[in-house]
Amino acid sequence: MLKVEKLQSKLNGKLILNDFNLHVNRGEIHGLLGENGTGKTTVAYLIMGVNNYQPTEGKIIFEGQDIAKLSVSQRAKQGISLAWQEPVRIEGLRVGDYLKLSGNNLEIEQTKRCLRMVGMEPAQYLDRDIDNTLSGGERKRIELASLLAMHPKLAILDEPDSGIDIISLPLILNGIAEMSKQGSSVLLITHNEKVVEIANRVSVLCAGKIIRTGVPLETSQWFKDNCRTCVHINEPEEEDKKL
């Protein structure tokens, strides 16, 4: 479904991604694992087409079409959605109305189903306002429910576990698994090796390029053994010489 080939990106003259290659299959949860500062969020922004994040080289091919020059709205129409690391602040709108809009006038029973898939009881949340009385974990789950309502072809999740309490995390992971079950491909971006254990495949990012791809448990363990203890993050060439 998604092929990113030889992608290069610079920001303020600094090379962020260099020869970045990634394939995400249809219906797959693909984990992108990397320490802070390795270029994970840049990958998300480039695929989504966020302003000021444009590749200097390479291709972003979605369902056979190079979308590198398309706008955010054009990519959204193609079926790509991005859940930001910080949940969008939407004040003065009820949860049920937000999900209905996300799903293009989603019917009430489908709206309830989306909430239940992220561990939220509809009777407690449908009529609740989206405001500062909601916890960070609740906001993240509501945003995930909105993605389930959209039913995107590709969902990009940037650090969905960021700022999440221990109770909310398994509910969010369950929601991500449900997205895959309903046919969406998921690019799961995180620095937490435990989170990507729900993925089908996992790629490790360092210095703006993929240095390893494999099955979740083996790749997560490799990341833990090598990247967690690495004293020179973003120098994969030196690591390769040691392996």
KAUR-V671739 format. One line per field, one symbol per residue. phi: phi as a letter, one per 30 degrees, with the letter a starting at -180 (. if undefined). burial: b if it has 24 or more other ideal C-beta (glycine too) atoms within 12 Angstrom, else e. A space follows every 10 residues. Layout:
phi = ???
burial = ???
This chain:
phi = .bbcbhdbbb bhicdccbhd babcddiccc dccaddjcjd deeeddddid eicbddajbb cbhicdcecd deddddddjc bbcddceddc cibdeddddd ddchiddddd dddddddcic deddcecddd addddddddd dddddddddd hddbcccchd cdicdddded dddddddddd ddjddbccca ccdddddddd bbcccahibd cabadedddd dddddcddcd cbeibddddd ddd
burial = bbbbeebbbe eeeeebbbbb bbbbeeebbb bbbbbeebbb bbbbbbbbbb eebbbeebbb bbeeeebbee eeeebbebbb bbbbbebeee eeeebbbbbb ebbeebeeeb bbbbbbbbbb ebeebbebeb eeebebbbbb bbbbbbbbbb bbbbbbbbbb bbebeeebbe bbbbbbbbbb ebebbbbbbb bbbbbbbbbb bbbbbbbbbb bbbeebeebb ebbeebbeeb eebbebeebe eee
